[in-house]
Amino acid sequence: MSSLHAQLKGQRLTTAEIIYHLPDFPDILQSFVWQNLDTAPRFPILRRFLRFWDTNLEGALHHVRVASSPLVKPAEFKFVEGELRLH
């Protein structure tokens, strides 16, 4: 499915800042930024990624901050009332 088609179906750009403990130094926190198209408010793709992280990676999750915004909005579509020709 194309990006535009996914956005028209309701998916939106989702960015997650994942803060996790370093495996070798658990007292030190590291930041990882994840970004993909996902469906709000349940965010199934992000949840699947976090489950993968939790089961397969050694760095324990500390917290996750999520921001989401639709890229295609109804206000962005405007009809042209005139025509401009060159040459």
CNS distance restraints for C-alpha pairs under 8 A (distance, minus, plus):
assign (resid   1 and name CA) (resid   5 and name CA) 6.39 0.50 0.50
assign (resid   1 and name CA) (resid   6 and name CA) 6.44 0.50 0.50
assign (resid   2 and name CA) (resid   6 and name CA) 6.18 0.50 0.50
assign (resid   3 and name CA) (resid   7 and name CA) 6.24 0.50 0.50
assign (resid   3 and name CA) (resid  37 and name CA) 7.98 0.50 0.50
assign (resid   4 and name CA) (resid   8 and name CA) 6.19 0.50 0.50
assign (resid   5 and name CA) (resid   9 and name CA) 6.28 0.50 0.50
assign (resid   6 and name CA) (resid  10 and name CA) 6.66 0.50 0.50
assign (resid   6 and name CA) (resid  11 and name CA) 5.59 0.50 0.50
assign (resid   6 and name CA) (resid  37 and name CA) 7.78 0.50 0.50
assign (resid   7 and name CA) (resid  11 and name CA) 4.62 0.50 0.50
assign (resid   7 and name CA) (resid  12 and name CA) 5.83 0.50 0.50
assign (resid   7 and name CA) (resid  37 and name CA) 7.81 0.50 0.50
assign (resid   7 and name CA) (resid  70 and name CA) 7.40 0.50 0.50
assign (resid   7 and name CA) (resid  71 and name CA) 7.18 0.50 0.50
assign (resid   7 and name CA) (resid  72 and name CA) 6.62 0.50 0.50
assign (resid   8 and name CA) (resid  72 and name CA) 7.26 0.50 0.50
assign (resid  10 and name CA) (resid  39 and name CA) 6.44 0.50 0.50
assign (resid  11 and name CA) (resid  37 and name CA) 5.81 0.50 0.50
assign (resid  11 and name CA) (resid  38 and name CA) 5.02 0.50 0.50
assign (resid  11 and name CA) (resid  39 and name CA) 4.54 0.50 0.50
assign (resid  11 and name CA) (resid  40 and name CA) 7.20 0.50 0.50
assign (resid  11 and name CA) (resid  70 and name CA) 7.29 0.50 0.50
assign (resid  12 and name CA) (resid  37 and name CA) 5.20 0.50 0.50
assign (resid  12 and name CA) (resid  38 and name CA) 5.53 0.50 0.50
assign (resid  12 and name CA) (resid  39 and name CA) 6.18 0.50 0.50
assign (resid  12 and name CA) (resid  40 and name CA) 7.33 0.50 0.50
assign (resid  12 and name CA) (resid  68 and name CA) 6.54 0.50 0.50
assign (resid  12 and name CA) (resid  69 and name CA) 5.73 0.50 0.50
assign (resid  12 and name CA) (resid  70 and name CA) 4.48 0.50 0.50
assign (resid  12 and name CA) (resid  71 and name CA) 6.31 0.50 0.50
assign (resid  13 and name CA) (resid  35 and name CA) 7.18 0.50 0.50
assign (resid  13 and name CA) (resid  36 and name CA) 5.88 0.50 0.50
assign (resid  13 and name CA) (resid  37 and name CA) 4.58 0.50 0.50
assign (resid  13 and name CA) (resid  38 and name CA) 6.44 0.50 0.50
assign (resid  13 and name CA) (resid  68 and name CA) 5.73 0.50 0.50
assign (resid  13 and name CA) (resid  69 and name CA) 5.64 0.50 0.50
assign (resid  13 and name CA) (resid  70 and name CA) 6.12 0.50 0.50
assign (resid  13 and name CA) (resid  71 and name CA) 6.66 0.50 0.50
assign (resid  14 and name CA) (resid  35 and name CA) 5.64 0.50 0.50
assign (resid  14 and name CA) (resid  36 and name CA) 5.53 0.50 0.50
assign (resid  14 and name CA) (resid  37 and name CA) 5.72 0.50 0.50
assign (resid  14 and name CA) (resid  38 and name CA) 6.01 0.50 0.50
assign (resid  14 and name CA) (resid  66 and name CA) 7.09 0.50 0.50
assign (resid  14 and name CA) (resid  67 and name CA) 5.85 0.50 0.50
assign (resid  14 and name CA) (resid  68 and name CA) 4.36 0.50 0.50
assign (resid  14 and name CA) (resid  69 and name CA) 6.69 0.50 0.50
assign (resid  15 and name CA) (resid  33 and name CA) 7.04 0.50 0.50
assign (resid  15 and name CA) (resid  34 and name CA) 5.71 0.50 0.50
assign (resid  15 and name CA) (resid  35 and name CA) 4.40 0.50 0.50
assign (resid  15 and name CA) (resid  36 and name CA) 6.75 0.50 0.50
assign (resid  15 and name CA) (resid  66 and name CA) 5.81 0.50 0.50
assign (resid  15 and name CA) (resid  67 and name CA) 5.27 0.50 0.50
assign (resid  15 and name CA) (resid  68 and name CA) 6.25 0.50 0.50
assign (resid  16 and name CA) (resid  33 and name CA) 5.76 0.50 0.50
assign (resid  16 and name CA) (resid  34 and name CA) 5.12 0.50 0.50
assign (resid  16 and name CA) (resid  35 and name CA) 6.35 0.50 0.50
assign (resid  16 and name CA) (resid  64 and name CA) 6.48 0.50 0.50
assign (resid  16 and name CA) (resid  65 and name CA) 5.50 0.50 0.50
assign (resid  16 and name CA) (resid  66 and name CA) 4.39 0.50 0.50
assign (resid  16 and name CA) (resid  67 and name CA) 6.34 0.50 0.50
assign (resid  17 and name CA) (resid  31 and name CA) 6.73 0.50 0.50
assign (resid  17 and name CA) (resid  32 and name CA) 5.85 0.50 0.50
assign (resid  17 and name CA) (resid  33 and name CA) 4.65 0.50 0.50
assign (resid  17 and name CA) (resid  34 and name CA) 6.45 0.50 0.50
assign (resid  17 and name CA) (resid  64 and name CA) 5.66 0.50 0.50
assign (resid  17 and name CA) (resid  65 and name CA) 5.13 0.50 0.50
assign (resid  17 and name CA) (resid  66 and name CA) 6.49 0.50 0.50
assign (resid  18 and name CA) (resid  31 and name CA) 5.71 0.50 0.50
assign (resid  18 and name CA) (resid  32 and name CA) 5.04 0.50 0.50
assign (resid  18 and name CA) (resid  33 and name CA) 6.09 0.50 0.50
assign (resid  18 and name CA) (resid  34 and name CA) 7.42 0.50 0.50
assign (resid  18 and name CA) (resid  61 and name CA) 7.36 0.50 0.50
assign (resid  18 and name CA) (resid  62 and name CA) 7.78 0.50 0.50
assign (resid  18 and name CA) (resid  63 and name CA) 6.23 0.50 0.50
assign (resid  18 and name CA) (resid  64 and name CA) 4.56 0.50 0.50
assign (resid  18 and name CA) (resid  65 and name CA) 6.59 0.50 0.50
assign (resid  19 and name CA) (resid  29 and name CA) 6.41 0.50 0.50
assign (resid  19 and name CA) (resid  30 and name CA) 5.66 0.50 0.50
assign (resid  19 and name CA) (resid  31 and name CA) 4.65 0.50 0.50
assign (resid  19 and name CA) (resid  32 and name CA) 6.42 0.50 0.50
assign (resid  19 and name CA) (resid  61 and name CA) 6.28 0.50 0.50
assign (resid  19 and name CA) (resid  62 and name CA) 5.42 0.50 0.50
assign (resid  19 and name CA) (resid  63 and name CA) 5.33 0.50 0.50
assign (resid  19 and name CA) (resid  64 and name CA) 6.10 0.50 0.50
assign (resid  20 and name CA) (resid  29 and name CA) 5.47 0.50 0.50
assign (resid  20 and name CA) (resid  30 and name CA) 5.43 0.50 0.50
assign (resid  20 and name CA) (resid  31 and name CA) 6.54 0.50 0.50
assign (resid  20 and name CA) (resid  32 and name CA) 7.98 0.50 0.50
assign (resid  20 and name CA) (resid  59 and name CA) 5.88 0.50 0.50
assign (resid  20 and name CA) (resid  60 and name CA) 5.54 0.50 0.50
assign (resid  20 and name CA) (resid  61 and name CA) 4.29 0.50 0.50
assign (resid  20 and name CA) (resid  62 and name CA) 4.77 0.50 0.50
assign (resid  20 and name CA) (resid  63 and name CA) 6.92 0.50 0.50
assign (resid  21 and name CA) (resid  25 and name CA) 7.31 0.50 0.50
assign (resid  21 and name CA) (resid  26 and name CA) 5.05 0.50 0.50
assign (resid  21 and name CA) (resid  27 and name CA) 6.69 0.50 0.50
assign (resid  21 and name CA) (resid  28 and name CA) 5.86 0.50 0.50
assign (resid  21 and name CA) (resid  29 and name CA) 4.65 0.50 0.50
assign (resid  21 and name CA) (resid  30 and name CA) 6.21 0.50 0.50
assign (resid  21 and name CA) (resid  59 and name CA) 5.24 0.50 0.50
assign (resid  21 and name CA) (resid  60 and name CA) 5.33 0.50 0.50
assign (resid  21 and name CA) (resid  61 and name CA) 6.39 0.50 0.50
assign (resid  21 and name CA) (resid  62 and name CA) 6.51 0.50 0.50
assign (resid  22 and name CA) (resid  26 and name CA) 5.17 0.50 0.50
assign (resid  22 and name CA) (resid  27 and name CA) 7.49 0.50 0.50
assign (resid  22 and name CA) (resid  28 and name CA) 5.94 0.50 0.50
assign (resid  22 and name CA) (resid  29 and name CA) 6.07 0.50 0.50
assign (resid  22 and name CA) (resid  30 and name CA) 6.42 0.50 0.50
assign (resid  22 and name CA) (resid  59 and name CA) 5.32 0.50 0.50
assign (resid  22 and name CA) (resid  60 and name CA) 7.53 0.50 0.50
assign (resid  23 and name CA) (resid  58 and name CA) 5.69 0.50 0.50
assign (resid  23 and name CA) (resid  59 and name CA) 4.89 0.50 0.50
assign (resid  23 and name CA) (resid  60 and name CA) 7.44 0.50 0.50
assign (resid  29 and name CA) (resid  62 and name CA) 7.90 0.50 0.50
assign (resid  38 and name CA) (resid  43 and name CA) 5.62 0.50 0.50
assign (resid  38 and name CA) (resid  44 and name CA) 6.97 0.50 0.50
assign (resid  38 and name CA) (resid  45 and name CA) 6.00 0.50 0.50
assign (resid  38 and name CA) (resid  46 and name CA) 7.22 0.50 0.50
assign (resid  39 and name CA) (resid  43 and name CA) 5.12 0.50 0.50
assign (resid  39 and name CA) (resid  44 and name CA) 6.90 0.50 0.50
assign (resid  39 and name CA) (resid  45 and name CA) 7.92 0.50 0.50
assign (resid  40 and name CA) (resid  68 and name CA) 7.51 0.50 0.50
assign (resid  43 and name CA) (resid  47 and name CA) 6.19 0.50 0.50
assign (resid  44 and name CA) (resid  48 and name CA) 6.13 0.50 0.50
assign (resid  45 and name CA) (resid  49 and name CA) 6.27 0.50 0.50
assign (resid  46 and name CA) (resid  50 and name CA) 6.17 0.50 0.50
assign (resid  47 and name CA) (resid  51 and name CA) 6.14 0.50 0.50
assign (resid  48 and name CA) (resid  52 and name CA) 6.23 0.50 0.50
assign (resid  49 and name CA) (resid  53 and name CA) 6.16 0.50 0.50
assign (resid  50 and name CA) (resid  54 and name CA) 6.06 0.50 0.50
assign (resid  51 and name CA) (resid  55 and name CA) 6.19 0.50 0.50
assign (resid  52 and name CA) (resid  56 and name CA) 5.78 0.50 0.50
assign (resid  52 and name CA) (resid  57 and name CA) 7.64 0.50 0.50
assign (resid  53 and name CA) (resid  57 and name CA) 5.19 0.50 0.50
assign (resid  54 and name CA) (resid  58 and name CA) 7.75 0.50 0.50
assign (resid  54 and name CA) (resid  60 and name CA) 6.98 0.50 0.50
assign (resid  54 and name CA) (resid  61 and name CA) 7.31 0.50 0.50
assign (resid  72 and name CA) (resid  76 and name CA) 7.02 0.50 0.50
assign (resid  73 and name CA) (resid  77 and name CA) 7.55 0.50 0.50
